[in-house]
Structure formats: structure tokens, C-alpha cells
């Protein structure tokens, strides 16, 4: 297999959570462009727009809805995808939410909801998809972490806890599953232009402070994650597991 072919995903099926917009949509489109059929999950709104763009690329793209803040959300999603497209060869746990509030006043319901969406549902999908991958002795799981897996942040205690958990969960699963040819890795995005960061982008002072700290001098665009996602989902990364790949324009290097 030549090097270019090692980045191809022809014949593979991928499930991307939170694929209606932002990072998830960009990752789903990149996987399709590399040859995969993609199940596009939408939590708050359908991901049919992303699925339609995938079909315009000549690939199979289907939209699925499930509430990952509910205990049964991950199970419903996996069941629906497996019935329609088969158990995925690639799982991208991208769905996430953020709650901004001072830690001393942090609403407990909001804490539980953030942990459920960002961490617990991701773990359950890893169990469900990973179980099938272990049976086949091949598979790729890519969890979307954050720079907050390395830093504490401010006024985002639940988000930071969940993303730190994702990074450590990635390593734990990689340790258990590597010998059965299932690679589990994570991507830690920096400051990207998404709905989750819209408040920061609109805050003139914070926006300036953020840009001054990023060596690249700009916010990341969702498409900037495409290369990392393809690498970790493809045979090109068959000897890479348990890593957290930072894509942050140089933020953590400062």
C-alpha cells in the first residue's frame, strides 16, 4: 500500500457525533472525502445538511438524531446506526456542550448534563462501537478532547473536567484494546470558530487576548481539523494509539 493509499477510507463506515455543524460537520465531510460512508449525528438539531453535502460528494451520508444528554441516548444512536449502516469501523466522539459559570456557583444540574454529553455518552459509544471493533480485530476511535485537557480554564469547571476525562479515557481504552488492533486516540483543538466559542469571539477584550496568545495569529477554522481526523481514522496511524494530538495554532507552546 502506497503512502497516499494509507490515508484512504474507502469501504469504511464512520459515525460522527455532533455533526450538524462546526467541528463535527468538518470532520464528517473530510472522512467522506477520503472515501468513508458517514453516519452524521445531530443532538439539538438534525445533521441532514451535513449528510446531504456528503451525498453530493458521491458518498453515503445519513442523518441520525439522539439526545446524548439522556441516559439511553448513546444506546439509541448506536442501535439506529448499526441497523441502517452496520456497526461503524470509525467512531468520532465529537458531540459536546459547555456551561460558563463561576465554579463556586456552578449549577449541579448543568454539571451533570455537561458530563453526560461530553464524557459519559462518549464512553458508552466507545463501549458499543468498540465491542464490535474488538470482535473484528480492527477499528479506529477518535475522541475530541480540548486544550482544557491540559489547562484549567476559567468559569468552565464541568467542561474542563469532562475534557480531562476524555483524554484519560482515551489512554485507558488504548491500553486495553491496542493488542486487538483497535486504536483509540484523541484530538485536542485549540480556539476554533464554533458556536461554543461565539461568546468569546464577540467579546472584544477576550478575542484580542486570545489572538495575542496564539502564535498562528488567528482562530482555527473547523476545516483545520480535517488532516488530523483523517490521519487518526486511517491506516496511516495503525501504530499510533493513546495519544492526544493537539491542534491549536501553537497555543500550548507559548
C-alpha positions in Angstrom: 0.0 0.0 0.0 1.5 3.4 -1.0 1.5 6.3 1.4 -1.4 8.1 -0.3 -3.5 5.0 -0.1 -2.8 4.6 3.6 -4.9 7.8 4.2 -7.9 6.5 2.2 -11.1 5.3 3.9 -12.8 3.5 1.0 -15.2 0.8 2.2 -15.2 2.1 5.8 -18.2 3.4 7.7 -17.8 6.2 10.2 -20.1 7.6 13.0 -19.5 11.2 13.9 -21.4 12.7 16.8 -22.3 16.4 16.8 -22.0 16.5 13.0 -24.7 19.1 12.3 -22.2 22.0 12.3 -18.8 23.2 13.4 -16.0 20.7 14.0 -18.2 17.7 13.7 -19.5 18.7 10.2 -16.0 19.4 9.0 -14.7 16.1 10.2 -17.7 14.2 8.7 -17.1 15.8 5.3 -13.4 15.1 5.5 -14.0 11.4 6.2 -16.4 11.2 3.3 -13.9 12.9 1.0 -11.4 10.3 2.0 -13.9 7.6 0.9 -16.0 6.7 4.0 -19.7 6.3 4.3 -20.7 8.6 7.2 -23.5 8.5 9.8 -24.0 12.1 10.9 -25.4 12.5 14.4 -27.4 15.6 15.5 -28.2 16.3 19.1 -30.0 19.6 19.3 -30.8 19.7 15.6 -30.7 17.2 12.7 -27.5 16.7 10.8 -29.2 16.3 7.4 -27.4 19.3 6.0 -24.1 17.6 6.5 -25.4 14.3 5.2 -26.7 16.0 2.1 -23.3 17.5 1.4 -21.7 14.1 1.8 -24.1 12.6 -0.7 -23.2 15.4 -3.1 -19.6 14.1 -2.9 -20.9 10.8 -4.1 -20.6 9.1 -0.8 -23.2 7.6 1.5 -24.3 10.1 4.2 -27.2 9.6 6.6 -28.6 11.7 9.4 -29.4 10.3 12.8 -30.8 12.1 15.9 -30.3 11.2 19.5 -30.3 13.1 22.8 -26.9 12.4 24.3 -27.8 14.2 27.5 -30.2 11.3 28.2 -29.0 8.1 29.7 -30.3 6.0 26.8 -29.2 8.4 24.1 -25.9 6.7 23.1 -27.6 3.3 23.0 -30.4 4.5 20.8 -27.9 6.2 18.4 -25.7 3.2 18.1 -28.7 0.9 17.5 -30.1 3.1 14.8 -26.8 3.5 13.0 -26.0 -0.2 13.2 -29.4 -1.2 11.8 -29.1 1.2 8.9 -25.4 1.2 8.0 -23.8 -1.6 10.0 -21.5 -1.2 13.0 -19.0 1.6 12.3 -15.4 1.0 11.6 -14.6 4.5 12.8 -16.1 6.4 15.7 -15.6 10.1 16.2 -16.9 11.3 19.6 -17.3 15.0 18.9 -20.6 16.0 20.4 -20.1 18.3 23.3 -21.5 21.2 25.3 -20.2 23.9 27.5 -21.6 25.8 30.5 -20.0 29.0 31.6 -20.4 29.9 35.3 -18.2 30.6 38.3 -17.2 27.3 40.0 -18.5 28.4 43.4 -22.0 29.0 41.9 -21.9 26.2 39.3 -25.4 24.7 38.8 -25.3 21.0 39.7 -27.8 20.0 37.0 -25.7 21.8 34.4 -22.6 20.0 35.7 -24.3 16.6 35.3 -25.6 17.4 31.9 -22.1 18.5 30.6 -20.5 15.4 32.0 -23.3 13.2 30.5 -22.9 14.7 27.0 -19.2 15.2 26.9 -17.9 12.1 28.8 -20.4 9.5 29.7 -22.1 9.3 26.3 -18.7 9.2 24.7 -17.7 6.3 26.9 -20.9 4.4 26.2 -20.4 4.8 22.4 -16.8 3.6 22.8 -18.2 0.5 24.6 -20.8 -0.2 21.9 -18.7 0.5 18.8 -15.5 -0.7 20.4 -17.1 -4.1 21.2 -17.8 -4.7 17.6 -14.4 -3.5 16.6 -12.8 -5.9 19.1 -14.8 -8.8 17.5 -13.5 -7.8 14.1 -10.0 -7.0 15.5 -9.9 -3.7 13.7 -11.2 -0.2 14.3 -10.5 3.4 15.0 -11.8 5.7 17.7 -11.1 9.4 17.7 -12.3 11.3 20.8 -12.4 15.1 20.6 -10.8 16.5 23.7 -9.7 20.1 24.2 -6.8 22.2 25.3 -8.7 22.1 28.6 -7.3 18.6 29.0 -4.0 20.4 29.8 -5.2 23.6 31.3 -7.8 24.6 33.9 -9.7 27.4 32.1 -11.9 29.9 33.8 -15.6 29.5 34.5 -15.9 26.2 32.7 -15.3 23.7 35.5 -17.6 21.0 34.1 -16.2 21.3 30.6 -12.6 21.1 31.8 -13.4 18.1 34.0 -15.1 16.3 31.0 -12.3 17.0 28.6 -9.7 15.9 31.0 -11.7 12.8 31.4 -11.8 12.3 27.7 -8.0 12.5 27.4 -7.5 9.9 30.2 -10.3 7.7 28.9 -8.6 7.6 25.5 -5.4 6.4 27.1 -7.2 3.8 29.2 -9.0 2.3 26.3 -5.9 2.4 24.1 -4.0 0.3 26.7 -6.8 -2.3 26.8 -7.5 -2.5 23.1 -4.3 -2.0 21.2 -3.3 -5.6 21.2 -6.6 -6.4 19.4 -5.9 -3.9 16.6 -8.3 -1.1 17.8 -6.6 2.3 18.0 -8.0 4.9 20.3 -6.7 8.4 20.1 -7.9 12.0 20.7 -7.6 15.4 19.1 -7.3 18.4 21.4 -8.5 21.5 19.4 -7.5 25.0 20.5 -9.6 28.1 19.9 -11.8 27.3 16.9 -14.6 29.3 15.4 -17.7 27.4 16.6 -21.0 28.0 18.4 -19.3 27.1 21.7 -16.8 29.9 21.3 -19.2 32.6 19.9 -19.3 34.5 23.2 -15.5 34.7 23.3 -15.3 35.8 19.7 -17.8 38.6 20.3 -16.1 39.8 23.4 -13.6 42.4 22.1 -11.2 42.2 25.0 -11.2 38.4 25.3 -10.9 38.0 21.5 -7.9 40.3 21.4 -6.2 38.4 24.4 -6.8 35.1 22.7 -5.4 36.2 19.4 -2.3 37.7 21.1 -1.6 34.3 22.7 -1.9 32.2 19.5 1.4 32.1 17.6 -0.6 31.5 14.3 -2.4 34.8 14.9 -5.9 33.5 14.1 -8.7 31.4 15.4 -8.8 27.9 13.9 -11.4 27.1 11.2 -13.2 23.8 11.5 -11.5 22.5 8.3 -8.2 22.8 10.1 -9.0 19.6 12.0 -9.6 17.6 8.8 -6.0 16.4 8.4 -5.7 15.2 12.0 -9.0 13.4 11.8 -8.1 11.6 8.6 -4.7 10.6 9.9 -6.2 9.1 13.1 -9.1 7.4 11.3 -6.9 5.8 8.6 -4.4 3.0 8.3 -1.7 5.7 8.3 -2.0 5.8 12.1 -2.0 2.0 12.7 0.9 2.2 15.2 -0.4 5.4 16.9 -2.7 4.8 19.9 -3.3 6.5 23.3 -2.2 9.9 22.0 -3.8 13.3 22.4 -3.0 15.2 19.2 -3.1 19.0 19.8 -4.3 21.2 17.0 -4.1 24.7 18.5 -2.1 27.1 16.2 0.7 26.9 18.8 -1.2 28.0 21.9 0.2 25.4 24.3 3.8 26.1 23.0 3.6 29.6 24.5 
